[in-house]
Amino acid sequence: MSDETIRLVTIGRILRRRWRLLAVLAVVGALVGYGTSLLFPPSYTTSASVLLPGVWQDRELLTQAEIATSSVVVDRAAATLNWSGVSGSKLQDRVSASAADGNIIKISGTADTPEHAQQLADQMAQQFVTFAARVAGDSTDPEAAQPEALRQLVVQASRRITDLAAAANPGQTVDSVQTRTDLEQLRNTLQDAIKKLDQVDPAANKATMVVMGSAARPSAEAPPTRTQLVGAGALLFVLLAVIGHLAAARMSRRLRTEPEIAAALGSALLGTVDVPGERRAHRPQGGGPRALVRRLLGTDVRWDLPTPHASGDEAGRQLRYRRVCARLRDQLPGPRRLLVVVPVGDETARLAAGQLVTEAGDDPLLRVVGVPVSRPLLPDRDDASGALVVLSAGSWTAGELAGLAGACADAGHEVVGIVLAGPVRARPARSDGRPPEVATPALAVGDDAGRRSE
């Protein structure tokens, strides 16, 4: 099919002509989504926030987020919660952590109930703070007290230097002045050491993390919820159906143009005729359960055919048939009998063939024969001296038409011409009270048609 298949008008045609099938598929998709929701129990998610005081780089925050969901923290939380049948490995997939603005680590927990989700998030936050404090070094570590002890010693030394400077000889001798100068320089050096010690030890300020309250108890299920699964299933089935229709139309090999059809049959086109009535012309005949199901779903009507254009009056439609008959008379050397070959299942062509029989009368004598394209077989040449193929565009492939032409040649019938039949929308009834002149095409099949035309 051409690029028309991807246009919105084509999608609109699918929705309009296949709405019954799409509605059934939407219901089936909703049922599949509902069944899927039964396999996955509802879950609830909530988050707890941990504040990290001090100055932190982005990479450090990401590292802390990884630590918050590490196996050590998860195992400790699982041991504290002590839920039946829930180990640290099972909780690993239910927790997550992310770094937010303002040096905040958000730890999320997912569980089967709102209470369990709240407990999981709170316990993960608490275990993370405890583990982070242990890694950074807390008050229970003897080495952690060394920087603070050094600060105290420096402060005490600075005070002692001040006392020594005040007790030194207040005179203006060279020795006393030199002593006070040395003490002052030593005190400045110690103060610089305190500043450098504060700069190289920021971990003392970072070690104190704060849990910003308990996690909120969730009031709604975490996505995907049952409603979302049902809606997604219905939408997915409809989209797959539309895509399937577009793919089938794209891969279709049915011939639509007049030159292609004429080349496949190896004959010339004599003209095109109109058949009023869109649905009647395209609805195949037949019964049985399968035909009933197809009719209920609306799949018995072709969707990929363009919308029929508005027809003219009855006189204009009959004029097309008369011109085709006139071309046949001009082409044939004398009165001849012709077989009107119609592919089985092409209702538009069947109605057009019946109208041709009516318009032709006795010149030429026409006999309609329905031929299945799957296994085409025509009666042998007896009194008929040629075949006229009547079909609708966009219904048959090149291989099917070539088989039809081969069947005509095998039976000894020369294909004298091709007539294309197209559906049209009939105009509404006249407003002057007179009934419109609608000709009911007479259809003769087989020997009955031959006897009727004689």
TORKOL-4160 file (C-alpha; in steps of 0.2 Angstrom, whole numbers, padded with zeros to 4 digits, m for minus):
454
<pt num="1" X="0000" Y="0000" Z="0000"/>
<pt num="2" X="0006" Y="0018" Z="m0003"/>
<pt num="3" X="0010" Y="0031" Z="0011"/>
<pt num="4" X="m0008" Y="0033" Z="0013"/>
<pt num="5" X="m0008" Y="0019" Z="0026"/>
<pt num="6" X="0001" Y="0030" Z="0039"/>
<pt num="7" X="m0010" Y="0045" Z="0038"/>
<pt num="8" X="m0023" Y="0050" Z="0051"/>
<pt num="9" X="m0037" Y="0048" Z="0038"/>
<pt num="10" X="m0032" Y="0029" Z="0036"/>
<pt num="11" X="m0032" Y="0027" Z="0055"/>
<pt num="12" X="m0049" Y="0035" Z="0056"/>
<pt num="13" X="m0055" Y="0023" Z="0043"/>
<pt num="14" X="m0049" Y="0009" Z="0053"/>
<pt num="15" X="m0058" Y="0015" Z="0069"/>
<pt num="16" X="m0074" Y="0019" Z="0059"/>
<pt num="17" X="m0075" Y="0002" Z="0050"/>
<pt num="18" X="m0067" Y="m0009" Z="0063"/>
<pt num="19" X="m0075" Y="m0001" Z="0079"/>
<pt num="20" X="m0084" Y="m0017" Z="0084"/>
<pt num="21" X="m0068" Y="m0028" Z="0082"/>
<pt num="22" X="m0058" Y="m0015" Z="0092"/>
<pt num="23" X="m0071" Y="m0014" Z="0105"/>
<pt num="24" X="m0070" Y="m0033" Z="0108"/>
<pt num="25" X="m0051" Y="m0032" Z="0108"/>
<pt num="26" X="m0052" Y="m0018" Z="0121"/>
<pt num="27" X="m0062" Y="m0029" Z="0132"/>
<pt num="28" X="m0051" Y="m0044" Z="0130"/>
<pt num="29" X="m0036" Y="m0033" Z="0134"/>
<pt num="30" X="m0044" Y="m0026" Z="0149"/>
<pt num="31" X="m0047" Y="m0044" Z="0155"/>
<pt num="32" X="m0029" Y="m0048" Z="0152"/>
<pt num="33" X="m0024" Y="m0033" Z="0162"/>
<pt num="34" X="m0036" Y="m0038" Z="0176"/>
<pt num="35" X="m0028" Y="m0056" Z="0176"/>
<pt num="36" X="m0011" Y="m0049" Z="0177"/>
<pt num="37" X="m0015" Y="m0038" Z="0192"/>
<pt num="38" X="m0021" Y="m0054" Z="0201"/>
<pt num="39" X="m0003" Y="m0061" Z="0198"/>
<pt num="40" X="0005" Y="m0046" Z="0206"/>
<pt num="41" X="m0002" Y="m0041" Z="0224"/>
<pt num="42" X="m0004" Y="m0023" Z="0228"/>
<pt num="43" X="0011" Y="m0014" Z="0234"/>
<pt num="44" X="0013" Y="0003" Z="0244"/>
<pt num="45" X="0028" Y="0014" Z="0244"/>
<pt num="46" X="0034" Y="0028" Z="0256"/>
<pt num="47" X="0050" Y="0038" Z="0259"/>
<pt num="48" X="0060" Y="0044" Z="0274"/>
<pt num="49" X="0073" Y="0058" Z="0273"/>
<pt num="50" X="0090" Y="0059" Z="0280"/>
<pt num="51" X="0099" Y="0076" Z="0282"/>
<pt num="52" X="0118" Y="0077" Z="0280"/>
<pt num="53" X="0125" Y="0092" Z="0289"/>
<pt num="54" X="0140" Y="0101" Z="0282"/>
<pt num="55" X="0147" Y="0104" Z="0265"/>
<pt num="56" X="0145" Y="0089" Z="0253"/>
<pt num="57" X="0150" Y="0086" Z="0235"/>
<pt num="58" X="0138" Y="0078" Z="0223"/>
<pt num="59" X="0149" Y="0063" Z="0221"/>
<pt num="60" X="0149" Y="0061" Z="0240"/>
<pt num="61" X="0130" Y="0062" Z="0241"/>
<pt num="62" X="0129" Y="0048" Z="0227"/>
<pt num="63" X="0141" Y="0038" Z="0238"/>
<pt num="64" X="0130" Y="0040" Z="0253"/>
<pt num="65" X="0115" Y="0035" Z="0243"/>
<pt num="66" X="0123" Y="0019" Z="0238"/>
<pt num="67" X="0128" Y="0016" Z="0256"/>
<pt num="68" X="0110" Y="0018" Z="0261"/>
<pt num="69" X="0105" Y="0003" Z="0250"/>
<pt num="70" X="0120" Y="m0008" Z="0253"/>
<pt num="71" X="0118" Y="m0026" Z="0258"/>
<pt num="72" X="0125" Y="m0022" Z="0276"/>
<pt num="73" X="0111" Y="m0009" Z="0279"/>
<pt num="74" X="0098" Y="m0020" Z="0271"/>
<pt num="75" X="0103" Y="m0035" Z="0282"/>
<pt num="76" X="0103" Y="m0025" Z="0298"/>
<pt num="77" X="0085" Y="m0018" Z="0294"/>
<pt num="78" X="0079" Y="m0035" Z="0289"/>
<pt num="79" X="0086" Y="m0042" Z="0306"/>
<pt num="80" X="0078" Y="m0028" Z="0316"/>
<pt num="81" X="0061" Y="m0030" Z="0307"/>
<pt num="82" X="0061" Y="m0049" Z="0309"/>
<pt num="83" X="0047" Y="m0051" Z="0296"/>
<pt num="84" X="0042" Y="m0070" Z="0293"/>
<pt num="85" X="0050" Y="m0076" Z="0277"/>
<pt num="86" X="0058" Y="m0059" Z="0273"/>
<pt num="87" X="0077" Y="m0059" Z="0272"/>
<pt num="88" X="0089" Y="m0046" Z="0267"/>
<pt num="89" X="0090" Y="m0052" Z="0249"/>
<pt num="90" X="0072" Y="m0051" Z="0247"/>
<pt num="91" X="0072" Y="m0033" Z="0254"/>
<pt num="92" X="0085" Y="m0028" Z="0242"/>
<pt num="93" X="0073" Y="m0026" Z="0228"/>
<pt num="94" X="0061" Y="m0016" Z="0239"/>
<pt num="95" X="0072" Y="m0002" Z="0244"/>
<pt num="96" X="0080" Y="0012" Z="0235"/>
<pt num="97" X="0089" Y="0029" Z="0239"/>
<pt num="98" X="0092" Y="0045" Z="0229"/>
<pt num="99" X="0101" Y="0061" Z="0233"/>
<pt num="100" X="0089" Y="0076" Z="0234"/>
<pt num="101" X="0093" Y="0095" Z="0235"/>
<pt num="102" X="0099" Y="0102" Z="0251"/>
<pt num="103" X="0110" Y="0087" Z="0256"/>
<pt num="104" X="0095" Y="0076" Z="0259"/>
<pt num="105" X="0095" Y="0057" Z="0255"/>
<pt num="106" X="0078" Y="0050" Z="0252"/>
<pt num="107" X="0076" Y="0032" Z="0256"/>
<pt num="108" X="0061" Y="0023" Z="0249"/>
<pt num="109" X="0053" Y="0006" Z="0254"/>
<pt num="110" X="0040" Y="m0004" Z="0246"/>
<pt num="111" X="0029" Y="m0017" Z="0255"/>
<pt num="112" X="0013" Y="m0026" Z="0254"/>
<pt num="113" X="0004" Y="m0015" Z="0267"/>
<pt num="114" X="0005" Y="0003" Z="0271"/>
<pt num="115" X="0011" Y="m0001" Z="0289"/>
<pt num="116" X="0025" Y="m0012" Z="0282"/>
<pt num="117" X="0031" Y="0001" Z="0270"/>
<pt num="118" X="0032" Y="0014" Z="0283"/>
<pt num="119" X="0041" Y="0003" Z="0295"/>
<pt num="120" X="0053" Y="m0002" Z="0281"/>
<pt num="121" X="0057" Y="0016" Z="0276"/>
<pt num="122" X="0060" Y="0021" Z="0294"/>
<pt num="123" X="0071" Y="0006" Z="0298"/>
<pt num="124" X="0082" Y="0009" Z="0283"/>
<pt num="125" X="0084" Y="0027" Z="0287"/>
<pt num="126" X="0089" Y="0023" Z="0305"/>
<pt num="127" X="0101" Y="0009" Z="0300"/>
<pt num="128" X="0109" Y="0020" Z="0287"/>
<pt num="129" X="0112" Y="0034" Z="0300"/>
<pt num="130" X="0120" Y="0021" Z="0312"/>
<pt num="131" X="0131" Y="0013" Z="0299"/>
<pt num="132" X="0137" Y="0030" Z="0292"/>
<pt num="133" X="0141" Y="0036" Z="0309"/>
<pt num="134" X="0151" Y="0020" Z="0312"/>
<pt num="135" X="0160" Y="0022" Z="0296"/>
<pt num="136" X="0164" Y="0041" Z="0298"/>
<pt num="137" X="0170" Y="0037" Z="0316"/>
<pt num="138" X="0159" Y="0041" Z="0332"/>
<pt num="139" X="0163" Y="0045" Z="0350"/>
<pt num="140" X="0165" Y="0026" Z="0354"/>
<pt num="141" X="0181" Y="0026" Z="0343"/>
<pt num="142" X="0197" Y="0031" Z="0353"/>
<pt num="143" X="0205" Y="0038" Z="0337"/>
<pt num="144" X="0190" Y="0049" Z="0334"/>
<pt num="145" X="0195" Y="0059" Z="0350"/>
<pt num="146" X="0213" Y="0063" Z="0344"/>
<pt num="147" X="0209" Y="0079" Z="0334"/>
<pt num="148" X="0199" Y="0086" Z="0348"/>
<pt num="149" X="0212" Y="0082" Z="0361"/>
<pt num="150" X="0225" Y="0091" Z="0350"/>
<pt num="151" X="0214" Y="0106" Z="0349"/>
<pt num="152" X="0214" Y="0107" Z="0368"/>
<pt num="153" X="0233" Y="0105" Z="0369"/>
<pt num="154" X="0235" Y="0119" Z="0357"/>
<pt num="155" X="0223" Y="0130" Z="0367"/>
<pt num="156" X="0232" Y="0127" Z="0383"/>
<pt num="157" X="0249" Y="0130" Z="0375"/>
<pt num="158" X="0242" Y="0147" Z="0368"/>
<pt num="159" X="0236" Y="0152" Z="0386"/>
<pt num="160" X="0253" Y="0147" Z="0393"/>
<pt num="161" X="0262" Y="0157" Z="0381"/>
<pt num="162" X="0252" Y="0172" Z="0385"/>
<pt num="163" X="0255" Y="0170" Z="0403"/>
<pt num="164" X="0274" Y="0168" Z="0400"/>
<pt num="165" X="0274" Y="0184" Z="0390"/>
<pt num="166" X="0265" Y="0194" Z="0404"/>
<pt num="167" X="0277" Y="0187" Z="0417"/>
<pt num="168" X="0293" Y="0191" Z="0406"/>
<pt num="169" X="0304" Y="0206" Z="0411"/>
<pt num="170" X="0294" Y="0221" Z="0407"/>
<pt num="171" X="0310" Y="0231" Z="0404"/>
<pt num="172" X="0316" Y="0236" Z="0387"/>
<pt num="173" X="0331" Y="0226" Z="0387"/>
<pt num="174" X="0336" Y="0217" Z="0371"/>
<pt num="175" X="0334" Y="0200" Z="0379"/>
<pt num="176" X="0316" Y="0204" Z="0386"/>
<pt num="177" X="0310" Y="0211" Z="0369"/>
<pt num="178" X="0317" Y="0196" Z="0360"/>
<pt num="179" X="0309" Y="0184" Z="0372"/>
<pt num="180" X="0291" Y="0192" Z="0370"/>
<pt num="181" X="0294" Y="0192" Z="0351"/>
<pt num="182" X="0297" Y="0174" Z="0350"/>
<pt num="183" X="0283" Y="0170" Z="0362"/>
<pt num="184" X="0271" Y="0180" Z="0351"/>
<pt num="185" X="0277" Y="0171" Z="0335"/>
<pt num="186" X="0275" Y="0154" Z="0343"/>
<pt num="187" X="0257" Y="0159" Z="0348"/>
<pt num="188" X="0253" Y="0164" Z="0330"/>
<pt num="189" X="0260" Y="0148" Z="0324"/>
<pt num="190" X="0249" Y="0138" Z="0336"/>
<pt num="191" X="0233" Y="0148" Z="0330"/>
<pt num="192" X="0237" Y="0144" Z="0312"/>
<pt num="193" X="0239" Y="0126" Z="0316"/>
<pt num="194" X="0221" Y="0126" Z="0324"/>
<pt num="195" X="0214" Y="0133" Z="0308"/>
<pt num="196" X="0223" Y="0120" Z="0297"/>
<pt num="197" X="0217" Y="0107" Z="0309"/>
<pt num="198" X="0199" Y="0113" Z="0307"/>
<pt num="199" X="0200" Y="0113" Z="0288"/>
<pt num="200" X="0208" Y="0095" Z="0286"/>
<pt num="201" X="0195" Y="0087" Z="0298"/>
<pt num="202" X="0177" Y="0091" Z="0291"/>
<pt num="203" X="0172" Y="0073" Z="0294"/>
<pt num="204" X="0168" Y="0077" Z="0312"/>
<pt num="205" X="0154" Y="0089" Z="0306"/>
<pt num="206" X="0148" Y="0077" Z="0293"/>
<pt num="207" X="0147" Y="0062" Z="0304"/>
<pt num="208" X="0131" Y="0069" Z="0313"/>
<pt num="209" X="0117" Y="0064" Z="0301"/>
<pt num="210" X="0098" Y="0067" Z="0306"/>
<pt num="211" X="0083" Y="0057" Z="0301"/>
<pt num="212" X="0070" Y="0070" Z="0297"/>
<pt num="213" X="0055" Y="0062" Z="0305"/>
<pt num="214" X="0045" Y="0046" Z="0302"/>
<pt num="215" X="0040" Y="0041" Z="0284"/>
<pt num="216" X="0022" Y="0045" Z="0279"/>
<pt num="217" X="0010" Y="0031" Z="0279"/>
<pt num="218" X="0005" Y="0028" Z="0260"/>
<pt num="219" X="m0014" Y="0030" Z="0257"/>
<pt num="220" X="m0014" Y="0023" Z="0239"/>
<pt num="221" X="m0006" Y="0009" Z="0230"/>
<pt num="222" X="0011" Y="0011" Z="0221"/>
<pt num="223" X="0010" Y="0010" Z="0202"/>
<pt num="224" X="0005" Y="0000" Z="0192"/>
<pt num="225" X="m0011" Y="m0001" Z="0200"/>
<pt num="226" X="m0025" Y="m0013" Z="0195"/>
<pt num="227" X="m0034" Y="0001" Z="0186"/>
<pt num="228" X="m0019" Y="0006" Z="0177"/>
<pt num="229" X="m0016" Y="m0012" Z="0171"/>
<pt num="230" X="m0033" Y="m0014" Z="0165"/>
<pt num="231" X="m0032" Y="0002" Z="0155"/>
<pt num="232" X="m0015" Y="m0002" Z="0149"/>
<pt num="233" X="m0021" Y="m0019" Z="0143"/>
<pt num="234" X="m0036" Y="m0012" Z="0134"/>
<pt num="235" X="m0025" Y="0002" Z="0125"/>
<pt num="236" X="m0012" Y="m0011" Z="0121"/>
<pt num="237" X="m0023" Y="m0022" Z="0112"/>
<pt num="238" X="m0032" Y="m0008" Z="0102"/>
<pt num="239" X="m0015" Y="m0001" Z="0097"/>
<pt num="240" X="m0009" Y="m0019" Z="0092"/>
<pt num="241" X="m0024" Y="m0021" Z="0081"/>
<pt num="242" X="m0022" Y="m0004" Z="0073"/>
<pt num="243" X="m0004" Y="m0008" Z="0069"/>
<pt num="244" X="m0008" Y="m0025" Z="0063"/>
<pt num="245" X="m0021" Y="m0017" Z="0051"/>
<pt num="246" X="m0008" Y="m0005" Z="0045"/>
<pt num="247" X="0005" Y="m0018" Z="0043"/>
<pt num="248" X="m0007" Y="m0029" Z="0033"/>
<pt num="249" X="m0011" Y="m0015" Z="0022"/>
<pt num="250" X="0007" Y="m0011" Z="0019"/>
<pt num="251" X="0011" Y="m0029" Z="0014"/>
<pt num="252" X="m0004" Y="m0031" Z="0003"/>
<pt num="253" X="m0001" Y="m0035" Z="m0015"/>
<pt num="254" X="m0019" Y="m0032" Z="m0021"/>
<pt num="255" X="m0018" Y="m0022" Z="m0038"/>
<pt num="256" X="m0027" Y="m0005" Z="m0037"/>
<pt num="257" X="m0022" Y="0004" Z="m0053"/>
<pt num="258" X="m0030" Y="0001" Z="m0070"/>
<pt num="259" X="m0013" Y="m0002" Z="m0079"/>
<pt num="260" X="m0008" Y="m0015" Z="m0066"/>
<pt num="261" X="m0024" Y="m0025" Z="m0068"/>
<pt num="262" X="m0024" Y="m0024" Z="m0087"/>
<pt num="263" X="m0006" Y="m0030" Z="m0087"/>
<pt num="264" X="m0010" Y="m0045" Z="m0076"/>
<pt num="265" X="m0024" Y="m0050" Z="m0086"/>
<pt num="266" X="m0016" Y="m0047" Z="m0103"/>
<pt num="267" X="m0030" Y="m0037" Z="m0110"/>
<pt num="268" X="m0037" Y="m0019" Z="m0112"/>
<pt num="269" X="m0048" Y="m0009" Z="m0101"/>
<pt num="270" X="m0065" Y="m0006" Z="m0109"/>
<pt num="271" X="m0071" Y="0006" Z="m0095"/>
<pt num="272" X="m0077" Y="0008" Z="m0077"/>
<pt num="273" X="m0095" Y="0006" Z="m0070"/>
<pt num="274" X="m0103" Y="0012" Z="m0054"/>
<pt num="275" X="m0112" Y="0001" Z="m0042"/>
<pt num="276" X="m0122" Y="0010" Z="m0029"/>
<pt num="277" X="m0123" Y="0004" Z="m0011"/>
<pt num="278" X="m0106" Y="0003" Z="m0001"/>
<pt num="279" X="m0110" Y="m0011" Z="0012"/>
<pt num="280" X="m0121" Y="m0022" Z="0001"/>
<pt num="281" X="m0108" Y="m0022" Z="m0013"/>
<pt num="282" X="m0093" Y="m0026" Z="m0001"/>
<pt num="283" X="m0102" Y="m0039" Z="0011"/>
<pt num="284" X="m0099" Y="m0056" Z="0005"/>
<pt num="285" X="m0113" Y="m0069" Z="0004"/>
<pt num="286" X="m0113" Y="m0085" Z="0015"/>
<pt num="287" X="m0119" Y="m0092" Z="0031"/>
<pt num="288" X="m0113" Y="m0102" Z="0045"/>
<pt num="289" X="m0106" Y="m0098" Z="0062"/>
<pt num="290" X="m0090" Y="m0091" Z="0055"/>
<pt num="291" X="m0099" Y="m0079" Z="0044"/>
<pt num="292" X="m0110" Y="m0074" Z="0058"/>
<pt num="293" X="m0095" Y="m0070" Z="0069"/>
<pt num="294" X="m0087" Y="m0060" Z="0055"/>
<pt num="295" X="m0103" Y="m0050" Z="0052"/>
<pt num="296" X="m0105" Y="m0046" Z="0070"/>
<pt num="297" X="m0087" Y="m0040" Z="0072"/>
<pt num="298" X="m0088" Y="m0030" Z="0056"/>
<pt num="299" X="m0074" Y="m0040" Z="0048"/>
<pt num="300" X="m0084" Y="m0045" Z="0033"/>
<pt num="301" X="m0082" Y="m0028" Z="0025"/>
<pt num="302" X="m0066" Y="m0022" Z="0018"/>
<pt num="303" X="m0058" Y="m0007" Z="0028"/>
<pt num="304" X="m0044" Y="m0003" Z="0016"/>
<pt num="305" X="m0054" Y="0003" Z="0002"/>
<pt num="306" X="m0057" Y="0022" Z="0000"/>
<pt num="307" X="m0074" Y="0029" Z="0004"/>
<pt num="308" X="m0085" Y="0028" Z="m0011"/>
<pt num="309" X="m0088" Y="0045" Z="m0020"/>
<pt num="310" X="m0105" Y="0052" Z="m0022"/>
<pt num="311" X="m0114" Y="0044" Z="m0037"/>
<pt num="312" X="m0123" Y="0054" Z="m0051"/>
<pt num="313" X="m0141" Y="0050" Z="m0056"/>
<pt num="314" X="m0147" Y="0033" Z="m0063"/>
<pt num="315" X="m0146" Y="0040" Z="m0080"/>
<pt num="316" X="m0127" Y="0043" Z="m0078"/>
<pt num="317" X="m0123" Y="0026" Z="m0071"/>
<pt num="318" X="m0133" Y="0018" Z="m0086"/>
<pt num="319" X="m0123" Y="0028" Z="m0098"/>
<pt num="320" X="m0107" Y="0020" Z="m0092"/>
<pt num="321" X="m0114" Y="0003" Z="m0095"/>
<pt num="322" X="m0120" Y="0007" Z="m0112"/>
<pt num="323" X="m0103" Y="0014" Z="m0117"/>
<pt num="324" X="m0095" Y="m0002" Z="m0112"/>
<pt num="325" X="m0107" Y="m0012" Z="m0122"/>
<pt num="326" X="m0104" Y="0000" Z="m0137"/>
<pt num="327" X="m0086" Y="m0003" Z="m0136"/>
<pt num="328" X="m0089" Y="m0022" Z="m0136"/>
<pt num="329" X="m0099" Y="m0021" Z="m0152"/>
<pt num="330" X="m0086" Y="m0010" Z="m0160"/>
<pt num="331" X="m0073" Y="m0022" Z="m0155"/>
<pt num="332" X="m0082" Y="m0038" Z="m0160"/>
<pt num="333" X="m0083" Y="m0042" Z="m0179"/>
<pt num="334" X="m0100" Y="m0049" Z="m0178"/>
<pt num="335" X="m0113" Y="m0056" Z="m0166"/>
<pt num="336" X="m0104" Y="m0066" Z="m0153"/>
<pt num="337" X="m0107" Y="m0074" Z="m0137"/>
<pt num="338" X="m0096" Y="m0069" Z="m0122"/>
<pt num="339" X="m0093" Y="m0076" Z="m0105"/>
<pt num="340" X="m0093" Y="m0063" Z="m0092"/>
<pt num="341" X="m0080" Y="m0069" Z="m0079"/>
<pt num="342" X="m0083" Y="m0063" Z="m0061"/>
<pt num="343" X="m0071" Y="m0068" Z="m0047"/>
<pt num="344" X="m0081" Y="m0077" Z="m0033"/>
<pt num="345" X="m0083" Y="m0066" Z="m0018"/>
<pt num="346" X="m0082" Y="m0050" Z="m0028"/>
<pt num="347" X="m0100" Y="m0044" Z="m0025"/>
<pt num="348" X="m0097" Y="m0027" Z="m0033"/>
<pt num="349" X="m0092" Y="m0035" Z="m0049"/>
<pt num="350" X="m0106" Y="m0048" Z="m0048"/>
<pt num="351" X="m0119" Y="m0033" Z="m0047"/>
<pt num="352" X="m0110" Y="m0024" Z="m0061"/>
<pt num="353" X="m0110" Y="m0040" Z="m0072"/>
<pt num="354" X="m0129" Y="m0042" Z="m0070"/>
<pt num="355" X="m0132" Y="m0024" Z="m0075"/>
<pt num="356" X="m0121" Y="m0027" Z="m0090"/>
<pt num="357" X="m0131" Y="m0042" Z="m0095"/>
<pt num="358" X="m0147" Y="m0031" Z="m0094"/>
<pt num="359" X="m0140" Y="m0017" Z="m0104"/>
<pt num="360" X="m0132" Y="m0028" Z="m0118"/>
<pt num="361" X="m0148" Y="m0037" Z="m0122"/>
<pt num="362" X="m0145" Y="m0048" Z="m0137"/>
<pt num="363" X="m0130" Y="m0039" Z="m0144"/>
<pt num="364" X="m0118" Y="m0046" Z="m0138"/>
<pt num="365" X="m0125" Y="m0061" Z="m0129"/>
<pt num="366" X="m0118" Y="m0061" Z="m0112"/>
<pt num="367" X="m0117" Y="m0076" Z="m0099"/>
<pt num="368" X="m0111" Y="m0073" Z="m0082"/>
<pt num="369" X="m0099" Y="m0086" Z="m0074"/>
<pt num="370" X="m0092" Y="m0085" Z="m0056"/>
<pt num="371" X="m0075" Y="m0092" Z="m0055"/>
<pt num="372" X="m0065" Y="m0095" Z="m0039"/>
<pt num="373" X="m0048" Y="m0087" Z="m0040"/>
<pt num="374" X="m0040" Y="m0100" Z="m0029"/>
<pt num="375" X="m0044" Y="m0114" Z="m0042"/>
<pt num="376" X="m0050" Y="m0105" Z="m0057"/>
<pt num="377" X="m0060" Y="m0116" Z="m0070"/>
<pt num="378" X="m0070" Y="m0111" Z="m0084"/>
<pt num="379" X="m0082" Y="m0121" Z="m0096"/>
<pt num="380" X="m0074" Y="m0126" Z="m0112"/>
<pt num="381" X="m0077" Y="m0116" Z="m0127"/>
<pt num="382" X="m0093" Y="m0121" Z="m0136"/>
<pt num="383" X="m0104" Y="m0107" Z="m0142"/>
<pt num="384" X="m0095" Y="m0093" Z="m0133"/>
<pt num="385" X="m0081" Y="m0085" Z="m0142"/>
<pt num="386" X="m0072" Y="m0074" Z="m0129"/>
<pt num="387" X="m0072" Y="m0069" Z="m0111"/>
<pt num="388" X="m0076" Y="m0052" Z="m0103"/>
<pt num="389" X="m0068" Y="m0050" Z="m0085"/>
<pt num="390" X="m0077" Y="m0039" Z="m0073"/>
<pt num="391" X="m0069" Y="m0036" Z="m0056"/>
<pt num="392" X="m0067" Y="m0022" Z="m0043"/>
<pt num="393" X="m0050" Y="m0014" Z="m0040"/>
<pt num="394" X="m0040" Y="m0017" Z="m0024"/>
<pt num="395" X="m0047" Y="m0035" Z="m0022"/>
<pt num="396" X="m0035" Y="m0046" Z="m0031"/>
<pt num="397" X="m0017" Y="m0049" Z="m0032"/>
<pt num="398" X="m0007" Y="m0050" Z="m0048"/>
<pt num="399" X="m0005" Y="m0069" Z="m0046"/>
<pt num="400" X="m0024" Y="m0072" Z="m0044"/>
<pt num="401" X="m0028" Y="m0062" Z="m0060"/>
<pt num="402" X="m0014" Y="m0071" Z="m0069"/>
<pt num="403" X="m0022" Y="m0087" Z="m0064"/>
<pt num="404" X="m0039" Y="m0081" Z="m0070"/>
<pt num="405" X="m0031" Y="m0076" Z="m0087"/>
<pt num="406" X="m0023" Y="m0093" Z="m0088"/>
<pt num="407" X="m0040" Y="m0102" Z="m0084"/>
<pt num="408" X="m0048" Y="m0092" Z="m0099"/>
<pt num="409" X="m0034" Y="m0097" Z="m0111"/>
<pt num="410" X="m0035" Y="m0115" Z="m0105"/>
<pt num="411" X="m0053" Y="m0116" Z="m0109"/>
<pt num="412" X="m0050" Y="m0108" Z="m0126"/>
<pt num="413" X="m0058" Y="m0091" Z="m0122"/>
<pt num="414" X="m0049" Y="m0075" Z="m0127"/>
<pt num="415" X="m0050" Y="m0061" Z="m0115"/>
<pt num="416" X="m0058" Y="m0047" Z="m0125"/>
<pt num="417" X="m0058" Y="m0034" Z="m0112"/>
<pt num="418" X="m0059" Y="m0029" Z="m0094"/>
<pt num="419" X="m0072" Y="m0019" Z="m0085"/>
<pt num="420" X="m0068" Y="m0012" Z="m0068"/>
<pt num="421" X="m0083" Y="m0010" Z="m0056"/>
<pt num="422" X="m0082" Y="0003" Z="m0041"/>
<pt num="423" X="m0095" Y="0006" Z="m0027"/>
<pt num="424" X="m0103" Y="0023" Z="m0026"/>
<pt num="425" X="m0115" Y="0031" Z="m0014"/>
<pt num="426" X="m0132" Y="0033" Z="m0021"/>
<pt num="427" X="m0140" Y="0050" Z="m0020"/>
<pt num="428" X="m0155" Y="0052" Z="m0008"/>
<pt num="429" X="m0173" Y="0050" Z="m0015"/>
<pt num="430" X="m0180" Y="0064" Z="m0025"/>
<pt num="431" X="m0190" Y="0077" Z="m0016"/>
<pt num="432" X="m0204" Y="0079" Z="m0029"/>
<pt num="433" X="m0213" Y="0064" Z="m0024"/>
<pt num="434" X="m0208" Y="0053" Z="m0039"/>
<pt num="435" X="m0199" Y="0038" Z="m0035"/>
<pt num="436" X="m0181" Y="0037" Z="m0043"/>
<pt num="437" X="m0178" Y="0026" Z="m0057"/>
<pt num="438" X="m0168" Y="0012" Z="m0050"/>
<pt num="439" X="m0164" Y="m0002" Z="m0061"/>
<pt num="440" X="m0163" Y="m0019" Z="m0052"/>
<pt num="441" X="m0149" Y="m0028" Z="m0061"/>
<pt num="442" X="m0154" Y="m0045" Z="m0068"/>
<pt num="443" X="m0140" Y="m0058" Z="m0064"/>
<pt num="444" X="m0140" Y="m0074" Z="m0074"/>
<pt num="445" X="m0128" Y="m0088" Z="m0070"/>
<pt num="446" X="m0123" Y="m0103" Z="m0080"/>
<pt num="447" X="m0135" Y="m0111" Z="m0092"/>
<pt num="448" X="m0149" Y="m0101" Z="m0085"/>
<pt num="449" X="m0141" Y="m0085" Z="m0091"/>
<pt num="450" X="m0138" Y="m0092" Z="m0108"/>
<pt num="451" X="m0156" Y="m0097" Z="m0110"/>
<pt num="452" X="m0162" Y="m0080" Z="m0104"/>
<pt num="453" X="m0151" Y="m0070" Z="m0116"/>
<pt num="454" X="m0157" Y="m0081" Z="m0130"/>
